[in-house]
Amino acid sequence: MDAQTQLELEAAAFRRLRDHLAERTDVQNIDMMNLAGFCRNCLSRWYQEAANERGIEMSKDEGREAFYGMPFGEWKAKYQTEASAESQAKFEAVPKDH
């Protein structure tokens, strides 16, 4: 497989993941962090960092809007629920290495 095709496939997989997570608003970021060690915010930050590394100025808020498809505050108001005490305790126990 040539490099361009690989790049296009990776980009398509990323878009599919982004779109899947946009549809699964029942899955909370804290639960993703507890289970997988990353969440939508991580993905939006990685997107922002990739843009910045290429000389494209993008703020944290712009990165989040690009990933969430709307301003982050709007997404939180529509879809974020209060984390359970159990989820919060798990989150606090997980090492923060990224």
ZADOBA-122957 format. One record per residue: residue number from 1; z, x, y of N, C-alpha, C in turn. Coordinates in nm, 3 decimals. Layout:
% ZADOBA-122957
<pt><num>NUM</num><n_w>Z</n_w><n_u>X</n_u><n_v>Y</n_v><ca_w>Z</ca_w><ca_u>X</ca_u><ca_v>Y</ca_v><c_w>Z</c_w><c_u>X</c_u><c_v>Y</c_v></pt>
...
//
This chain:
% ZADOBA-122957
<pt><num>1</num><n_w>0.000</n_w><n_u>0.085</n_u><n_v>-0.118</n_v><ca_w>0.000</ca_w><ca_u>0.000</ca_u><ca_v>0.000</ca_v><c_w>0.000</c_w><c_u>0.090</c_u><c_v>0.124</c_v></pt>
<pt><num>2</num><n_w>-0.084</n_w><n_u>0.057</n_u><n_v>0.218</n_v><ca_w>-0.089</ca_w><ca_u>0.138</ca_u><ca_v>0.341</ca_v><c_w>0.026</c_w><c_u>0.099</c_u><c_v>0.434</c_v></pt>
<pt><num>3</num><n_w>0.055</n_w><n_u>0.187</n_u><n_v>0.528</n_v><ca_w>0.170</ca_w><ca_u>0.169</ca_u><ca_v>0.618</ca_v><c_w>0.160</c_w><c_u>0.043</c_u><c_v>0.703</c_v></pt>
<pt><num>4</num><n_w>0.041</n_w><n_u>0.010</n_u><n_v>0.750</n_v><ca_w>0.025</ca_w><ca_u>-0.110</ca_u><ca_v>0.834</ca_v><c_w>0.054</c_w><c_u>-0.237</c_u><c_v>0.755</c_v></pt>
<pt><num>5</num><n_w>0.006</n_w><n_u>-0.243</n_u><n_v>0.632</n_v><ca_w>0.033</ca_w><ca_u>-0.359</ca_u><ca_v>0.547</ca_v><c_w>0.182</c_w><c_u>-0.371</c_u><c_v>0.520</c_v></pt>
<pt><num>6</num><n_w>0.246</n_w><n_u>-0.259</n_u><n_v>0.490</n_v><ca_w>0.391</ca_w><ca_u>-0.260</ca_u><ca_v>0.466</ca_v><c_w>0.465</c_w><c_u>-0.311</c_u><c_v>0.590</c_v></pt>
<pt><num>7</num><n_w>0.426</n_w><n_u>-0.263</n_u><n_v>0.707</n_v><ca_w>0.487</ca_w><ca_u>-0.308</ca_u><ca_v>0.832</ca_v><c_w>0.470</c_w><c_u>-0.458</c_u><c_v>0.852</c_v></pt>
<pt><num>8</num><n_w>0.351</n_w><n_u>-0.508</n_u><n_v>0.824</n_v><ca_w>0.324</ca_w><ca_u>-0.651</ca_u><ca_v>0.840</ca_v><c_w>0.405</c_w><c_u>-0.735</c_u><c_v>0.741</c_v></pt>
<pt><num>9</num><n_w>0.419</n_w><n_u>-0.688</n_u><n_v>0.618</n_v><ca_w>0.499</ca_w><ca_u>-0.759</ca_u><ca_v>0.519</ca_v><c_w>0.646</c_w><c_u>-0.761</c_u><c_v>0.556</c_v></pt>
<pt><num>10</num><n_w>0.696</n_w><n_u>-0.647</n_u><n_v>0.604</n_v><ca_w>0.836</ca_w><ca_u>-0.640</ca_u><ca_v>0.647</ca_v><c_w>0.860</c_w><c_u>-0.733</c_u><c_v>0.765</c_v></pt>
<pt><num>11</num><n_w>0.768</n_w><n_u>-0.737</n_u><n_v>0.859</n_v><ca_w>0.780</ca_w><ca_u>-0.826</ca_u><ca_v>0.974</ca_v><c_w>0.778</c_w><c_u>-0.972</c_u><c_v>0.931</c_v></pt>
<pt><num>12</num><n_w>0.692</n_w><n_u>-1.004</n_u><n_v>0.835</n_v><ca_w>0.685</ca_w><ca_u>-1.142</ca_u><ca_v>0.784</ca_v><c_w>0.815</c_w><c_u>-1.180</c_u><c_v>0.715</c_v></pt>
<pt><num>13</num><n_w>0.872</n_w><n_u>-1.088</n_u><n_v>0.638</n_v><ca_w>0.999</ca_w><ca_u>-1.116</ca_u><ca_v>0.570</ca_v><c_w>1.110</c_w><c_u>-1.136</c_u><c_v>0.673</c_v></pt>
<pt><num>14</num><n_w>1.113</n_w><n_u>-1.056</n_u><n_v>0.778</n_v><ca_w>1.212</ca_w><ca_u>-1.073</ca_u><ca_v>0.884</ca_v><c_w>1.198</c_w><c_u>-1.210</c_u><c_v>0.950</c_v></pt>
<pt><num>15</num><n_w>1.075</n_w><n_u>-1.249</n_u><n_v>0.983</n_v><ca_w>1.054</ca_w><ca_u>-1.380</ca_u><ca_v>1.045</ca_v><c_w>1.098</c_w><c_u>-1.493</c_u><c_v>0.954</c_v></pt>
<pt><num>16</num><n_w>1.072</n_w><n_u>-1.477</n_u><n_v>0.825</n_v><ca_w>1.114</ca_w><ca_u>-1.581</ca_u><ca_v>0.730</ca_v><c_w>1.267</c_w><c_u>-1.589</c_u><c_v>0.723</c_v></pt>
<pt><num>17</num><n_w>1.334</n_w><n_u>-1.475</n_u><n_v>0.723</n_v><ca_w>1.481</ca_w><ca_u>-1.474</ca_u><ca_v>0.724</ca_v><c_w>1.533</c_w><c_u>-1.539</c_u><c_v>0.851</c_v></pt>
<pt><num>18</num><n_w>1.476</n_w><n_u>-1.503</n_u><n_v>0.966</n_v><ca_w>1.517</ca_w><ca_u>-1.562</ca_u><ca_v>1.094</ca_v><c_w>1.498</c_w><c_u>-1.713</c_u><c_v>1.091</c_v></pt>
<pt><num>19</num><n_w>1.384</n_w><n_u>-1.759</n_u><n_v>1.045</n_v><ca_w>1.356</ca_w><ca_u>-1.902</ca_u><ca_v>1.041</ca_v><c_w>1.447</c_w><c_u>-1.975</c_u><c_v>0.942</c_v></pt>
<pt><num>20</num><n_w>1.473</n_w><n_u>-1.911</n_u><n_v>0.829</n_v><ca_w>1.563</ca_w><ca_u>-1.970</ca_u><ca_v>0.729</ca_v><c_w>1.702</c_w><c_u>-1.988</c_u><c_v>0.789</c_v></pt>
<pt><num>21</num><n_w>1.752</n_w><n_u>-1.886</n_u><n_v>0.857</n_v><ca_w>1.886</ca_w><ca_u>-1.895</ca_u><ca_v>0.917</ca_v><c_w>1.889</c_w><c_u>-1.996</c_u><c_v>1.031</c_v></pt>
<pt><num>22</num><n_w>1.777</n_w><n_u>-2.014</n_u><n_v>1.100</n_v><ca_w>1.770</ca_w><ca_u>-2.116</ca_u><ca_v>1.206</ca_v><c_w>1.783</c_w><c_u>-2.256</c_u><c_v>1.147</c_v></pt>
<pt><num>23</num><n_w>1.729</n_w><n_u>-2.274</n_u><n_v>1.027</n_v><ca_w>1.739</ca_w><ca_u>-2.404</ca_u><ca_v>0.960</ca_v><c_w>1.877</c_w><c_u>-2.426</c_u><c_v>0.898</c_v></pt>
<pt><num>24</num><n_w>1.943</n_w><n_u>-2.319</n_u><n_v>0.856</n_v><ca_w>2.072</ca_w><ca_u>-2.331</ca_u><ca_v>0.788</ca_v><c_w>2.187</c_w><c_u>-2.318</c_u><c_v>0.888</c_v></pt>
<pt><num>25</num><n_w>2.191</n_w><n_u>-2.412</n_u><n_v>0.980</n_v><ca_w>2.296</ca_w><ca_u>-2.410</ca_u><ca_v>1.083</ca_v><c_w>2.433</c_w><c_u>-2.439</c_u><c_v>1.024</c_v></pt>
<pt><num>26</num><n_w>2.438</n_w><n_u>-2.487</n_u><n_v>0.899</n_v><ca_w>2.566</ca_w><ca_u>-2.510</ca_u><ca_v>0.833</ca_v><c_w>2.632</c_w><c_u>-2.380</c_u><c_v>0.791</c_v></pt>
<pt><num>27</num><n_w>2.555</n_w><n_u>-2.273</n_u><n_v>0.782</n_v><ca_w>2.608</ca_w><ca_u>-2.143</ca_u><ca_v>0.743</ca_v><c_w>2.659</c_w><c_u>-2.074</c_u><c_v>0.870</c_v></pt>
<pt><num>28</num><n_w>2.787</n_w><n_u>-2.051</n_u><n_v>0.875</n_v><ca_w>2.849</ca_w><ca_u>-1.993</ca_u><ca_v>0.993</ca_v><c_w>2.841</c_w><c_u>-1.841</c_u><c_v>0.989</c_v></pt>
<pt><num>29</num><n_w>2.833</n_w><n_u>-1.779</n_u><n_v>1.106</n_v><ca_w>2.824</ca_w><ca_u>-1.633</ca_u><ca_v>1.115</ca_v><c_w>2.943</c_w><c_u>-1.565</c_u><c_v>1.049</c_v></pt>
<pt><num>30</num><n_w>3.063</n_w><n_u>-1.618</n_u><n_v>1.068</n_v><ca_w>3.181</ca_w><ca_u>-1.554</ca_u><ca_v>1.010</ca_v><c_w>3.173</c_w><c_u>-1.553</c_u><c_v>0.858</c_v></pt>
<pt><num>31</num><n_w>3.117</n_w><n_u>-1.659</n_u><n_v>0.800</n_v><ca_w>3.102</ca_w><ca_u>-1.663</ca_u><ca_v>0.654</ca_v><c_w>2.998</c_w><c_u>-1.562</c_u><c_v>0.608</c_v></pt>
<pt><num>32</num><n_w>2.890</n_w><n_u>-1.546</n_u><n_v>0.685</n_v><ca_w>2.790</ca_w><ca_u>-1.444</ca_u><ca_v>0.653</ca_v><c_w>2.853</c_w><c_u>-1.305</c_u><c_v>0.659</c_v></pt>
<pt><num>33</num><n_w>2.932</n_w><n_u>-1.281</n_u><n_v>0.762</n_v><ca_w>2.998</ca_w><ca_u>-1.150</ca_u><ca_v>0.776</ca_v><c_w>3.090</c_w><c_u>-1.124</c_u><c_v>0.658</c_v></pt>
<pt><num>34</num><n_w>3.167</n_w><n_u>-1.224</n_u><n_v>0.621</n_v><ca_w>3.262</ca_w><ca_u>-1.207</ca_u><ca_v>0.510</ca_v><c_w>3.191</c_w><c_u>-1.181</c_u><c_v>0.378</c_v></pt>
<pt><num>35</num><n_w>3.078</n_w><n_u>-1.243</n_u><n_v>0.356</n_v><ca_w>3.008</ca_w><ca_u>-1.229</ca_u><ca_v>0.228</ca_v><c_w>2.908</c_w><c_u>-1.114</c_u><c_v>0.225</c_v></pt>
<pt><num>36</num><n_w>2.836</n_w><n_u>-1.095</n_u><n_v>0.336</n_v><ca_w>2.725</ca_w><ca_u>-0.999</ca_u><ca_v>0.335</ca_v><c_w>2.746</c_w><c_u>-0.879</c_u><c_v>0.427</c_v></pt>
<pt><num>37</num><n_w>2.842</n_w><n_u>-0.888</n_u><n_v>0.516</n_v><ca_w>2.865</ca_w><ca_u>-0.776</ca_u><ca_v>0.608</ca_v><c_w>2.772</c_w><c_u>-0.773</c_u><c_v>0.728</c_v></pt>
<pt><num>38</num><n_w>2.696</n_w><n_u>-0.879</n_u><n_v>0.747</n_v><ca_w>2.612</ca_w><ca_u>-0.893</ca_u><ca_v>0.866</ca_v><c_w>2.593</c_w><c_u>-1.041</c_u><c_v>0.894</c_v></pt>
<pt><num>39</num><n_w>2.549</n_w><n_u>-1.073</n_u><n_v>1.017</n_v><ca_w>2.528</ca_w><ca_u>-1.212</ca_u><ca_v>1.055</ca_v><c_w>2.410</c_w><c_u>-1.221</c_u><c_v>1.153</c_v></pt>
<pt><num>40</num><n_w>2.390</n_w><n_u>-1.338</n_u><n_v>1.207</n_v><ca_w>2.282</ca_w><ca_u>-1.358</ca_u><ca_v>1.303</ca_v><c_w>2.298</c_w><c_u>-1.266</c_u><c_v>1.424</c_v></pt>
<pt><num>41</num><n_w>2.422</n_w><n_u>-1.246</n_u><n_v>1.469</n_v><ca_w>2.445</ca_w><ca_u>-1.159</ca_u><ca_v>1.584</ca_v><c_w>2.405</c_w><c_u>-1.015</c_u><c_v>1.552</c_v></pt>
<pt><num>42</num><n_w>2.433</n_w><n_u>-0.970</n_u><n_v>1.430</n_v><ca_w>2.392</ca_w><ca_u>-0.836</ca_u><ca_v>1.390</ca_v><c_w>2.240</c_w><c_u>-0.825</c_u><c_v>1.393</c_v></pt>
<pt><num>43</num><n_w>2.173</n_w><n_u>-0.924</n_u><n_v>1.336</n_v><ca_w>2.026</ca_w><ca_u>-0.922</ca_u><ca_v>1.335</ca_v><c_w>1.970</c_w><c_u>-0.922</c_u><c_v>1.476</c_v></pt>
<pt><num>44</num><n_w>2.028</n_w><n_u>-1.001</n_u><n_v>1.565</n_v><ca_w>1.979</ca_w><ca_u>-1.003</ca_u><ca_v>1.703</ca_v><c_w>2.005</c_w><c_u>-0.870</c_u><c_v>1.772</c_v></pt>
<pt><num>45</num><n_w>2.118</n_w><n_u>-0.806</n_u><n_v>1.740</n_v><ca_w>2.148</ca_w><ca_u>-0.675</ca_u><ca_v>1.799</ca_v><c_w>2.052</c_w><c_u>-0.569</c_u><c_v>1.745</c_v></pt>
<pt><num>46</num><n_w>2.021</n_w><n_u>-0.573</n_u><n_v>1.617</n_v><ca_w>1.927</ca_w><ca_u>-0.477</ca_u><ca_v>1.560</ca_v><c_w>1.789</c_w><c_u>-0.495</c_u><c_v>1.622</c_v></pt>
<pt><num>47</num><n_w>1.752</n_w><n_u>-0.618</n_u><n_v>1.649</n_v><ca_w>1.624</ca_w><ca_u>-0.648</ca_u><ca_v>1.716</ca_v><c_w>1.625</c_w><c_u>-0.588</c_u><c_v>1.856</c_v></pt>
<pt><num>48</num><n_w>1.733</n_w><n_u>-0.611</n_u><n_v>1.929</n_v><ca_w>1.747</ca_w><ca_u>-0.556</ca_u><ca_v>2.064</ca_v><c_w>1.743</c_w><c_u>-0.404</c_u><c_v>2.061</c_v></pt>
<pt><num>49</num><n_w>1.815</n_w><n_u>-0.343</n_u><n_v>1.969</n_v><ca_w>1.818</ca_w><ca_u>-0.197</ca_u><ca_v>1.959</ca_v><c_w>1.679</c_w><c_u>-0.141</c_u><c_v>1.928</c_v></pt>
<pt><num>50</num><n_w>1.605</n_w><n_u>-0.209</n_u><n_v>1.841</n_v><ca_w>1.469</ca_w><ca_u>-0.164</ca_u><ca_v>1.809</ca_v><c_w>1.380</c_w><c_u>-0.171</c_u><c_v>1.932</c_v></pt>
<pt><num>51</num><n_w>1.395</n_w><n_u>-0.277</n_u><n_v>2.011</n_v><ca_w>1.318</ca_w><ca_u>-0.288</ca_u><ca_v>2.136</ca_v><c_w>1.355</c_w><c_u>-0.175</c_u><c_v>2.231</c_v></pt>
<pt><num>52</num><n_w>1.485</n_w><n_u>-0.154</n_u><n_v>2.249</n_v><ca_w>1.531</ca_w><ca_u>-0.050</ca_u><ca_v>2.340</ca_v><c_w>1.484</c_w><c_u>0.089</c_u><c_v>2.297</c_v></pt>
<pt><num>53</num><n_w>1.483</n_w><n_u>0.115</n_u><n_v>2.165</n_v><ca_w>1.437</ca_w><ca_u>0.244</ca_u><ca_v>2.114</ca_v><c_w>1.290</c_w><c_u>0.268</c_u><c_v>2.145</c_v></pt>
<pt><num>54</num><n_w>1.217</n_w><n_u>0.161</n_u><n_v>2.165</n_v><ca_w>1.074</ca_w><ca_u>0.171</ca_u><ca_v>2.196</ca_v><c_w>1.046</c_w><c_u>0.161</c_u><c_v>2.345</c_v></pt>
<pt><num>55</num><n_w>1.153</n_w><n_u>0.170</n_u><n_v>2.425</n_v><ca_w>1.138</ca_w><ca_u>0.167</ca_u><ca_v>2.569</ca_v><c_w>1.123</c_w><c_u>0.028</c_u><c_v>2.628</c_v></pt>
<pt><num>56</num><n_w>1.149</n_w><n_u>-0.075</n_u><n_v>2.548</n_v><ca_w>1.143</ca_w><ca_u>-0.213</ca_u><ca_v>2.597</ca_v><c_w>1.283</c_w><c_u>-0.254</c_u><c_v>2.637</c_v></pt>
<pt><num>57</num><n_w>1.301</n_w><n_u>-0.283</n_u><n_v>2.764</n_v><ca_w>1.434</ca_w><ca_u>-0.324</ca_u><ca_v>2.811</ca_v><c_w>1.463</c_w><c_u>-0.464</c_u><c_v>2.759</c_v></pt>
<pt><num>58</num><n_w>1.576</n_w><n_u>-0.476</n_u><n_v>2.689</n_v><ca_w>1.618</ca_w><ca_u>-0.606</ca_u><ca_v>2.637</ca_v><c_w>1.770</c_w><c_u>-0.607</c_u><c_v>2.636</c_v></pt>
<pt><num>59</num><n_w>1.827</n_w><n_u>-0.706</n_u><n_v>2.699</n_v><ca_w>1.972</ca_w><ca_u>-0.718</ca_u><ca_v>2.703</ca_v><c_w>2.023</c_w><c_u>-0.782</c_u><c_v>2.574</c_v></pt>
<pt><num>60</num><n_w>2.153</n_w><n_u>-0.778</n_u><n_v>2.556</n_v><ca_w>2.217</ca_w><ca_u>-0.844</ca_u><ca_v>2.441</ca_v><c_w>2.181</c_w><c_u>-0.992</c_u><c_v>2.439</c_v></pt>
<pt><num>61</num><n_w>2.192</n_w><n_u>-1.057</n_u><n_v>2.555</n_v><ca_w>2.160</ca_w><ca_u>-1.200</ca_u><ca_v>2.563</ca_v><c_w>2.013</c_w><c_u>-1.227</c_u><c_v>2.533</c_v></pt>
<pt><num>62</num><n_w>1.923</n_w><n_u>-1.141</n_u><n_v>2.579</n_v><ca_w>1.780</ca_w><ca_u>-1.158</ca_u><ca_v>2.551</ca_v><c_w>1.752</c_w><c_u>-1.139</c_u><c_v>2.402</c_v></pt>
<pt><num>63</num><n_w>1.819</n_w><n_u>-1.044</n_u><n_v>2.340</n_v><ca_w>1.803</ca_w><ca_u>-1.023</ca_u><ca_v>2.196</ca_v><c_w>1.851</c_w><c_u>-1.142</c_u><c_v>2.117</c_v></pt>
<pt><num>64</num><n_w>1.966</n_w><n_u>-1.197</n_u><n_v>2.158</n_v><ca_w>2.017</ca_w><ca_u>-1.314</ca_u><ca_v>2.089</ca_v><c_w>1.924</c_w><c_u>-1.434</c_u><c_v>2.106</c_v></pt>
<pt><num>65</num><n_w>1.873</n_w><n_u>-1.454</n_u><n_v>2.227</n_v><ca_w>1.782</ca_w><ca_u>-1.567</ca_u><ca_v>2.249</ca_v><c_w>1.654</c_w><c_u>-1.550</c_u><c_v>2.167</c_v></pt>
<pt><num>66</num><n_w>1.605</n_w><n_u>-1.427</n_u><n_v>2.157</n_v><ca_w>1.485</ca_w><ca_u>-1.402</ca_u><ca_v>2.076</ca_v><c_w>1.511</c_w><c_u>-1.435</c_u><c_v>1.930</c_v></pt>
<pt><num>67</num><n_w>1.631</n_w><n_u>-1.406</n_u><n_v>1.880</n_v><ca_w>1.661</ca_w><ca_u>-1.433</ca_u><ca_v>1.740</ca_v><c_w>1.700</c_w><c_u>-1.578</c_u><c_v>1.716</c_v></pt>
<pt><num>68</num><n_w>1.786</n_w><n_u>-1.633</n_u><n_v>1.800</n_v><ca_w>1.834</ca_w><ca_u>-1.770</ca_u><ca_v>1.782</ca_v><c_w>1.732</c_w><c_u>-1.875</c_u><c_v>1.824</c_v></pt>
<pt><num>69</num><n_w>1.635</n_w><n_u>-1.838</n_u><n_v>1.906</n_v><ca_w>1.537</ca_w><ca_u>-1.934</ca_u><ca_v>1.953</ca_v><c_w>1.588</c_w><c_u>-2.020</c_u><c_v>2.067</c_v></pt>
<pt><num>70</num><n_w>1.702</n_w><n_u>-1.985</n_u><n_v>2.122</n_v><ca_w>1.764</ca_w><ca_u>-2.056</ca_u><ca_v>2.234</ca_v><c_w>1.876</c_w><c_u>-1.967</c_u><c_v>2.286</c_v></pt>
<pt><num>71</num><n_w>1.925</n_w><n_u>-1.994</n_u><n_v>2.406</n_v><ca_w>2.040</ca_w><ca_u>-1.915</ca_u><ca_v>2.454</ca_v><c_w>2.157</c_w><c_u>-1.927</c_u><c_v>2.355</c_v></pt>
<pt><num>72</num><n_w>2.228</n_w><n_u>-1.817</n_u><n_v>2.336</n_v><ca_w>2.336</ca_w><ca_u>-1.813</ca_u><ca_v>2.238</ca_v><c_w>2.443</c_w><c_u>-1.919</c_u><c_v>2.266</c_v></pt>
<pt><num>73</num><n_w>2.477</n_w><n_u>-1.939</n_u><n_v>2.393</n_v><ca_w>2.576</ca_w><ca_u>-2.040</ca_u><ca_v>2.428</ca_v><c_w>2.534</c_w><c_u>-2.179</c_u><c_v>2.383</c_v></pt>
<pt><num>74</num><n_w>2.406</n_w><n_u>-2.208</n_u><n_v>2.392</n_v><ca_w>2.355</ca_w><ca_u>-2.337</ca_u><ca_v>2.347</ca_v><c_w>2.367</c_w><c_u>-2.349</c_u><c_v>2.195</c_v></pt>
<pt><num>75</num><n_w>2.332</n_w><n_u>-2.242</n_u><n_v>2.123</n_v><ca_w>2.344</ca_w><ca_u>-2.244</ca_u><ca_v>1.978</ca_v><c_w>2.489</c_w><c_u>-2.266</c_u><c_v>1.937</c_v></pt>
<pt><num>76</num><n_w>2.580</n_w><n_u>-2.193</n_u><n_v>2.002</n_v><ca_w>2.722</ca_w><ca_u>-2.207</ca_u><ca_v>1.969</ca_v><c_w>2.770</c_w><c_u>-2.350</c_u><c_v>1.992</c_v></pt>
<pt><num>77</num><n_w>2.731</n_w><n_u>-2.409</n_u><n_v>2.104</n_v><ca_w>2.774</ca_w><ca_u>-2.545</ca_u><ca_v>2.136</ca_v><c_w>2.721</c_w><c_u>-2.646</c_u><c_v>2.034</c_v></pt>
<pt><num>78</num><n_w>2.599</n_w><n_u>-2.624</n_u><n_v>1.986</n_v><ca_w>2.538</ca_w><ca_u>-2.718</ca_u><ca_v>1.891</ca_v><c_w>2.586</c_w><c_u>-2.699</c_u><c_v>1.748</c_v></pt>
<pt><num>79</num><n_w>2.607</n_w><n_u>-2.574</n_u><n_v>1.706</n_v><ca_w>2.620</ca_w><ca_u>-2.547</ca_u><ca_v>1.563</ca_v><c_w>2.747</c_w><c_u>-2.474</c_u><c_v>1.519</c_v></pt>
<pt><num>80</num><n_w>2.811</n_w><n_u>-2.401</n_u><n_v>1.607</n_v><ca_w>2.926</ca_w><ca_u>-2.322</ca_u><ca_v>1.562</ca_v><c_w>3.049</c_w><c_u>-2.411</c_u><c_v>1.547</c_v></pt>
<pt><num>81</num><n_w>3.116</n_w><n_u>-2.395</n_u><n_v>1.436</n_v><ca_w>3.240</ca_w><ca_u>-2.469</ca_u><ca_v>1.411</ca_v><c_w>3.358</c_w><c_u>-2.374</c_u><c_v>1.416</c_v></pt>
<pt><num>82</num><n_w>3.475</n_w><n_u>-2.429</n_u><n_v>1.422</n_v><ca_w>3.597</ca_w><ca_u>-2.349</ca_u><ca_v>1.423</ca_v><c_w>3.614</c_w><c_u>-2.283</c_u><c_v>1.286</c_v></pt>
<pt><num>83</num><n_w>3.638</n_w><n_u>-2.154</n_u><n_v>1.285</n_v><ca_w>3.657</ca_w><ca_u>-2.083</ca_u><ca_v>1.159</ca_v><c_w>3.793</c_w><c_u>-2.118</c_u><c_v>1.100</c_v></pt>
<pt><num>84</num><n_w>3.796</n_w><n_u>-2.131</n_u><n_v>0.970</n_v><ca_w>3.923</ca_w><ca_u>-2.160</ca_u><ca_v>0.903</ca_v><c_w>4.013</c_w><c_u>-2.037</c_u><c_v>0.909</c_v></pt>
<pt><num>85</num><n_w>4.140</n_w><n_u>-2.060</n_u><n_v>0.890</n_v><ca_w>4.236</ca_w><ca_u>-1.949</ca_u><ca_v>0.887</ca_v><c_w>4.200</c_w><c_u>-1.851</c_u><c_v>0.776</c_v></pt>
<pt><num>86</num><n_w>4.154</n_w><n_u>-1.903</n_u><n_v>0.663</n_v><ca_w>4.115</ca_w><ca_u>-1.817</ca_u><ca_v>0.551</ca_v><c_w>3.995</c_w><c_u>-1.729</c_u><c_v>0.589</c_v></pt>
<pt><num>87</num><n_w>3.894</n_w><n_u>-1.789</n_u><n_v>0.653</n_v><ca_w>3.777</ca_w><ca_u>-1.712</ca_u><ca_v>0.696</ca_v><c_w>3.815</c_w><c_u>-1.606</c_u><c_v>0.798</c_v></pt>
<pt><num>88</num><n_w>3.900</n_w><n_u>-1.642</n_u><n_v>0.891</n_v><ca_w>3.945</ca_w><ca_u>-1.545</ca_u><ca_v>0.993</ca_v><c_w>4.022</c_w><c_u>-1.430</c_u><c_v>0.929</c_v></pt>
<pt><num>89</num><n_w>4.108</n_w><n_u>-1.461</n_u><n_v>0.832</n_v><ca_w>4.185</ca_w><ca_u>-1.355</ca_u><ca_v>0.764</ca_v><c_w>4.092</c_w><c_u>-1.262</c_u><c_v>0.688</c_v></pt>
<pt><num>90</num><n_w>3.992</n_w><n_u>-1.317</n_u><n_v>0.618</n_v><ca_w>3.894</ca_w><ca_u>-1.234</ca_u><ca_v>0.546</ca_v><c_w>3.819</c_w><c_u>-1.144</c_u><c_v>0.644</c_v></pt>
<pt><num>91</num><n_w>3.779</n_w><n_u>-1.202</n_u><n_v>0.757</n_v><ca_w>3.704</ca_w><ca_u>-1.127</ca_u><ca_v>0.857</ca_v><c_w>3.787</c_w><c_u>-1.009</c_u><c_v>0.909</c_v></pt>
<pt><num>92</num><n_w>3.913</n_w><n_u>-1.031</n_u><n_v>0.935</n_v><ca_w>4.000</ca_w><ca_u>-0.926</ca_u><ca_v>0.987</ca_v><c_w>4.022</c_w><c_u>-0.815</c_u><c_v>0.884</c_v></pt>
<pt><num>93</num><n_w>4.012</n_w><n_u>-0.849</n_u><n_v>0.755</n_v><ca_w>4.036</ca_w><ca_u>-0.751</ca_u><ca_v>0.649</ca_v><c_w>3.912</c_w><c_u>-0.667</c_u><c_v>0.618</c_v></pt>
<pt><num>94</num><n_w>3.794</n_w><n_u>-0.712</n_u><n_v>0.663</n_v><ca_w>3.669</ca_w><ca_u>-0.642</ca_u><ca_v>0.633</ca_v><c_w>3.653</c_w><c_u>-0.521</c_u><c_v>0.726</c_v></pt>
<pt><num>95</num><n_w>3.619</n_w><n_u>-0.404</n_u><n_v>0.670</n_v><ca_w>3.596</ca_w><ca_u>-0.288</ca_u><ca_v>0.756</ca_v><c_w>3.478</c_w><c_u>-0.312</c_u><c_v>0.851</c_v></pt>
<pt><num>96</num><n_w>3.492</n_w><n_u>-0.271</n_u><n_v>0.974</n_v><ca_w>3.386</ca_w><ca_u>-0.287</ca_u><ca_v>1.074</ca_v><c_w>3.319</c_w><c_u>-0.151</c_u><c_v>1.093</c_v></pt>
<pt><num>97</num><n_w>3.216</n_w><n_u>-0.126</n_u><n_v>1.012</n_v><ca_w>3.152</ca_w><ca_u>0.005</ca_u><ca_v>1.016</ca_v><c_w>3.009</c_w><c_u>0.002</c_u><c_v>1.071</c_v></pt>
<pt><num>98</num><n_w>2.970</n_w><n_u>-0.108</n_u><n_v>1.134</n_v><ca_w>2.836</ca_w><ca_u>-0.112</ca_u><ca_v>1.193</ca_v><c_w>2.838</c_w><c_u>-0.179</c_u><c_v>1.328</c_v></pt>
//
